[in-house]
Amino acid sequence: MEGYNRVSKYGSKRITDALAHVIEADTIEIIANATFTLLEEAGNPITDTSKTAQVDTVTLTGTGGTGLIADTVGLRKAVEWNTSLTQTAADFVTAYAATYATYGIGVTSSGADIIFTAQSAGEGFASPVFVAATGDLGGTTVNTTANVQSAIAKHGIVAVHPAGEKIYASTKFKRVKLSAGTITVY
């Protein structure tokens, strides 16, 4: 309906300064770029907004053969036995680390472990899966460190919103703190 302005139980107000304001609202309409900090989501205080990089470890086993490491960013890369599990893991890193890096994943090795690490904290990836092909070469994947998004990213709120956007609190947050920008709250 044209000209309809929904009024929330919190009232309607326009905030135009760059001071920190705690906002409790159903909808926030961004008039000019605005910077937010998430305070509470669905009645639960958000105490930790830090991000953690995902780390997955594939531990190689066996005495010979070949296999694939698949599923991570759609890649399927060969693992070929070479002298020992340590050398096999090192060879995988030498052959493919640059390829994985283009997808934001660092690949290193330590002994029989091939370690996949997100290069950007909070940006997860599909865990690698070892697929045996020949011999008894195998691999087991462990999610060593889970990916943790910042609370803001997890709940669909970016730290800075451009003008002309609306944020609907009913599905994303209950309270935010505005530290800069111009918004209408309703």
Residue pairs with C-beta under 8 A, 6 or more apart in sequence:
5 12
5 186
6 26
6 27
6 186
7 186
8 25
8 26
8 27
8 185
8 186
9 26
10 24
10 25
10 26
10 185
10 186
11 186
12 184
12 185
12 186
13 184
13 185
14 31
14 182
14 183
14 184
14 185
15 21
15 23
15 178
15 181
15 182
15 183
15 184
15 185
16 31
16 182
18 179
18 180
18 181
19 179
20 177
20 178
20 179
21 177
21 178
22 39
22 175
22 176
22 177
23 175
23 176
23 177
23 178
23 183
23 185
24 174
24 175
25 169
25 185
25 186
26 168
26 169
26 170
26 186
27 166
27 167
27 168
27 169
27 185
27 186
28 34
28 166
28 167
28 169
28 176
28 183
28 184
28 185
29 165
29 166
29 183
29 184
29 185
29 186
30 161
30 162
30 163
30 164
30 165
30 166
30 167
30 181
30 182
30 183
31 163
31 181
31 182
31 183
31 184
32 163
32 181
32 182
33 160
33 161
33 162
33 163
33 180
33 181
34 160
34 161
34 178
34 180
34 181
34 182
34 183
35 159
35 160
35 178
35 179
35 180
35 181
36 152
36 157
36 159
36 160
36 161
36 176
36 177
36 178
36 179
37 49
37 152
37 159
37 176
37 177
37 179
38 46
38 49
38 151
38 152
38 155
38 157
38 173
38 176
39 45
39 46
39 173
39 174
39 175
39 176
39 177
40 46
40 173
40 174
40 175
41 151
41 155
41 172
41 173
41 174
42 173
42 174
43 174
46 151
48 151
49 150
49 151
49 152
50 148
50 150
51 121
51 122
51 148
51 149
51 150
51 153
52 121
52 122
52 145
52 146
52 147
52 148
53 117
53 118
53 119
53 120
53 121
53 122
53 123
53 145
53 147
54 116
54 117
54 118
54 123
54 124
54 125
54 143
54 145
54 146
54 147
55 115
55 116
55 117
55 118
55 143
55 144
55 145
56 72
56 115
56 116
56 125
56 127
56 128
56 141
56 142
56 143
56 144
57 113
57 114
57 115
57 116
57 141
57 142
57 144
58 69
58 113
58 114
58 115
58 116
58 128
58 130
58 139
58 140
58 141
59 112
59 113
59 139
59 140
59 142
60 79
60 85
60 88
60 89
60 112
60 113
60 114
60 130
60 137
60 138
60 139
61 85
61 112
61 136
61 137
61 138
61 139
61 140
62 81
62 85
62 135
62 136
62 137
62 138
63 81
63 135
63 136
63 137
64 81
64 135
64 136
64 137
65 81
65 132
65 133
65 134
65 135
65 136
65 137
66 78
66 79
66 80
66 81
66 133
66 134
66 135
66 137
67 78
67 79
67 130
67 131
67 132
67 133
67 134
67 137
67 138
67 139
68 76
68 77
68 78
68 79
68 130
68 131
68 133
69 75
69 76
69 77
69 79
69 92
69 114
69 128
69 129
69 130
69 131
69 139
70 76
70 77
70 128
70 129
70 130
70 131
71 126
71 127
71 128
71 129
72 100
72 103
72 105
72 116
72 125
72 126
72 127
72 128
73 100
73 103
73 105
73 125
73 126
75 96
75 99
75 100
75 103
77 92
77 95
77 96
77 99
78 95
79 88
79 92
79 114
79 130
79 137
79 139
80 88
80 91
81 88
81 135
81 137
82 88
82 91
85 111
85 112
86 109
86 111
86 112
88 112
88 137
89 109
89 110
89 111
89 112
89 113
89 114
90 109
92 107
92 109
92 114
93 107
93 108
93 109
93 114
96 107
97 106
97 107
97 108
100 106
100 107
100 116
101 107
101 119
103 125
104 118
104 119
104 120
104 123
104 125
105 116
105 117
105 118
105 119
105 125
106 116
106 117
106 118
106 119
107 114
107 115
107 116
107 117
108 114
108 115
108 117
109 115
114 128
114 139
115 144
116 125
116 128
118 124
118 125
118 147
121 148
122 147
122 148
122 149
122 150
122 153
123 147
124 147
124 149
125 147
127 141
127 143
128 141
129 141
130 138
130 139
130 140
130 141
132 138
132 139
152 158
152 159
155 172
155 173
156 171
156 172
157 167
157 172
157 173
157 176
161 167
161 181
167 173
